Amino acid sequence: MAIKIMSIFGTRPEAIKMLPLVKCIATTEGFEGKVCITAQHREMLDQVMNVFGVSADYDLNLMRPKQTLTSITTDVISGLTAIFATEQPDLVLVHGDTTTSFAAAMAAFYQQIPVGHVEAGLRTYNMYSPFPEETNRCLTTRLTTLHFAPTALNVHNLLKENITEHIYQTGNTVIDALATTVRDGYVFKNSKLRQIDFTSKRTIIATVHRRENLGAPMRQIFSAILAIADEFSDTQVIYPVHKNPAVSDVAHEMLDKHPRIHLIDPVDVEDMHNLISKSYMVLTDSGGLQEEAPALGKPVLVLRTETERPEAVAAGVVRVVGIETSKIFEAAHLLLTDKPTYLQMSHAINPYGDGNASRRICQAITRYFDI
């Protein structure tokens, strides 16, 4: 009888990293794959599903105005309880550090279903930064049977916490995703991107949305972006603006009038990955871009005070610059004026693997179930 594996995710970043694995499961002998989405994000999640050509078997459709961490947690647990009773999966796969992942792992634990944690072992060791992600992933670890850790450092973190069994170093599945999304001659779906000249100016991609950066930190970041665009007339900034009004209202207030800062709606994963491939560098407070951009040879400046991906910093492909205007400007200025520094960052070896993480995870599951 086939091993029934249910993959559960709810946000756009989760989908980007889980869908290569979902497709690998579908083609692995001895596996029966099921997909449940919570739609913690809705529109952005649907875009990624369409790109990968995957349909969900179950959709909790949780997203609603002013949803809270509490409502997401309780709705995921209650919704999955009924689904687990119907499907009775042999293994539940969750990803990373979202509230969906933690709640799904808890729901599986309550039904005594083993959990496989994709992208296990990332840590900042500050329970409130990023919030709630750091605590979500730590709690998920304690509910997990199979730990799929991208890097040796992630493995070390788990061992340090006395997690000693069923740890597998796999690489990061986001590198697998790039094989599907990035291609020569790509034509952007976003109409504004189709109108932008990528040859005459160096393109800087900015993404800013993280909860701890809302308010004063975000204004400092946007001030730095303005200063960079003012200082370097041969640059342009493209910023896909998150739909959270606490982000979009401030972004439009501060950045909309600059002729070389292009505020666009969030783009799907194909547009985003191909946009990165055409860029000069990336300014971001996102986690996933710290892995995606280096795989495409683009330096990343992280707009946070710490990162749970220190191996990228150690490899020289990522630099954590904080949230102060002057420090962000100084770091960007260096990359825009010092060619050796830029080349060093853009040609460093990406620590996140070779694009075969999904295959390694499937092999590990096969060994665990002895099939």
C-alpha positions, 0 to 999 in steps of 0.5 A: 500500500502506498504511503500517503503524504499530506503537504500543508502550506498557506503562504506564498513563500511556503508554496514556492518551496513546497511545490517542487517537493509536491511534484517530486512526491507525485512521481515517486513510486510508493507515495500517494500525495495529497495537498492541503492549503490553508490560504493564510495568503490567498491571491498570492498563494493561488498565483504560485499554485498556477505557475507550478500546475498544482491543484489542492485536494483541500482548501481551508480558505482561511484568509479574511480581513483583520485575521489574527495569529490566534484565529489562524492557529485555531482555524487551522487546527480545527479544519485539519482535524476533520481532514485528517479523520477523512484521509488518515495520512501516514505523514504530514509535511509542513514548511518553515516558520509560518503560523500555518506550519506550527498549527498544522504540526500541532493538529498532526501531533494531536492525531499522532501523525508523524510530521516532516519539517521542511526547512528545519533548524533555522534560528535567530535565538531571539523568540520575538525576532522575527515574530512570530516566525522564530517561535513557530519554527522552534515549536514545530521542531518539538512536534516533528519526527523527520527534520529536513535541514537545508544546511550543515548549520541548520543540522548543528542547531538541531543537534545543539537542541538535543534533536538527534534522530531523523535529521537529513541535510537536503539543501533548500527546495527554493533552489529546486523551484528556480529550475521551473521559473527562470528561463531565457527570453522570459516575458513578464506578465506584469504590464509595468515590468514589460515597460521597464528598460533593464539595459540602460540602468542598474535595477535594484529590487526592494521588498519590505513587509516584515512585521517588526519593520512596520512603523518607524523602521520602515520609514528609515528604510524608505528614506534610504531607498530614496537616498540611493535613487537620488545619489545614483542616476544610473539606478532604478528601484523596483518595489513590489509592494505588499498589500498590507495597508501598514506597508502600502500606505507608507510606501506610496506616501514616501516613494511614489513621486520619484521617477526612478522608483517603480511601485508595482503590485505583488508579482507571481513567482515567475515574474519575481524570479526572472526580475531577480535574474535581471537585477543588480542587487536586492534590498529585502527583509524577506527570508526567501530572497536571501536564498533565491537571489544568491542562487542567481548571482545577485548580492543581498542586503538584509534590512533586518538586525539579524538573520536566521540564514547566517550561512549566507552571510558567512559565504559572502552572498548576503550582508545584514545591514540593519534598518538605519537609513545611513547604514543601508545607504552606506552598504548600497553605496559600496556595492554600487561604486566598488566593483571588486566588492560587488563581484565578490558577493555576486560570485560567491558559492551559494550555500543552499544546495544544488537544486536536488533538495526535493529528491533527497527529501523523498529518498529520506521518507522512503528510507524512514518507511522502509519502502 
